[in-house]
Amino acid sequence: MKLTKAIEGFLLDFQAGGRSAGTVKVYRLALINLARFLDDPEVNQIRSENLKRFLLYLRHDYKPNRPGGCGRYPNTHQEYSRGIPFSGR
């Protein structure tokens, strides 16, 4: 299954669980960024190294498109990485 297809299912379940529209939007944007960064791989092909590279990209190279230069999310990479366990596999 492609990552974008899995994201669709996750977001549907996430929204059905009563999450606010704003929360769903933030998750959608984050996950779409991940899928684009990884070129929409098959889910079973994603490895911890791929996620580590994504987090490094967020930390060093990602430039969010925020009208007006809003600095509301200064530690976005930290927020993304909190829920990702890295076992070194």
Buried (B, 14 or more C-beta within 10 A) or exposed (E): EEBBEBBEEEBEEBBEEEBEEEEBEBBBEBBBBBBEBBEBBEEEEBEEEBBBEBBEBBBEEBEEEEEEEEEEEEEBBEEBBEEEEEEEE
